[in-house]
Amino acid sequence: MITIGKNTNFSNWFDIRFFGKIVDNAKSQAQAMEIAKELKKEERKKGNRVLIINTEEIWEKSHNKSK
């Protein structure tokens, strides 16, 4: 699984993790998603199917429902 989330120490950076291990970071969510998609393509070539989870989208959706 590939996850995208905010860096805990630098709030303007996003971490891209592959099964919990940081593989890269990016300054924007869009850039982080592009990196994640490339990683997904590489894994697909190896015969692996991986899911991209954007934790920021999940957090925003869960907090907007309560308003």
Contacts in CASP RR format, 6 or more apart in sequence:
PFRMAT RR
TARGET T0000
AUTHOR 0000-0000-0000
METHOD contacts of the structure
MODEL  1
MITIGKNTNFSNWFDIRFFGKIVDNAKSQAQAMEIAKELKKEERKKGNRV
LIINTEEIWEKSHNKSK
1 18 0 8 1.000
1 19 0 8 1.000
1 50 0 8 1.000
1 51 0 8 1.000
1 52 0 8 1.000
1 53 0 8 1.000
2 16 0 8 1.000
2 17 0 8 1.000
2 18 0 8 1.000
2 36 0 8 1.000
2 39 0 8 1.000
2 40 0 8 1.000
2 50 0 8 1.000
2 51 0 8 1.000
2 52 0 8 1.000
2 53 0 8 1.000
3 16 0 8 1.000
3 17 0 8 1.000
3 20 0 8 1.000
3 52 0 8 1.000
3 53 0 8 1.000
3 54 0 8 1.000
3 55 0 8 1.000
4 14 0 8 1.000
4 15 0 8 1.000
4 16 0 8 1.000
4 17 0 8 1.000
4 29 0 8 1.000
4 32 0 8 1.000
4 33 0 8 1.000
4 36 0 8 1.000
4 52 0 8 1.000
4 53 0 8 1.000
4 54 0 8 1.000
4 55 0 8 1.000
4 56 0 8 1.000
5 14 0 8 1.000
5 15 0 8 1.000
5 17 0 8 1.000
5 32 0 8 1.000
5 54 0 8 1.000
5 55 0 8 1.000
5 56 0 8 1.000
6 13 0 8 1.000
6 14 0 8 1.000
6 15 0 8 1.000
6 55 0 8 1.000
6 56 0 8 1.000
7 13 0 8 1.000
7 14 0 8 1.000
7 15 0 8 1.000
7 25 0 8 1.000
12 27 0 8 1.000
13 25 0 8 1.000
13 26 0 8 1.000
13 27 0 8 1.000
14 25 0 8 1.000
14 26 0 8 1.000
14 27 0 8 1.000
14 28 0 8 1.000
14 29 0 8 1.000
14 31 0 8 1.000
14 32 0 8 1.000
14 56 0 8 1.000
15 22 0 8 1.000
15 24 0 8 1.000
15 25 0 8 1.000
15 32 0 8 1.000
16 22 0 8 1.000
16 23 0 8 1.000
16 24 0 8 1.000
16 25 0 8 1.000
16 26 0 8 1.000
16 32 0 8 1.000
16 35 0 8 1.000
16 36 0 8 1.000
16 39 0 8 1.000
17 23 0 8 1.000
18 39 0 8 1.000
18 50 0 8 1.000
23 39 0 8 1.000
24 35 0 8 1.000
24 39 0 8 1.000
25 32 0 8 1.000
26 32 0 8 1.000
26 34 0 8 1.000
26 35 0 8 1.000
29 54 0 8 1.000
29 56 0 8 1.000
33 52 0 8 1.000
33 54 0 8 1.000
36 52 0 8 1.000
37 52 0 8 1.000
39 50 0 8 1.000
40 50 0 8 1.000
40 52 0 8 1.000
43 49 0 8 1.000
43 50 0 8 1.000
44 50 0 8 1.000
END
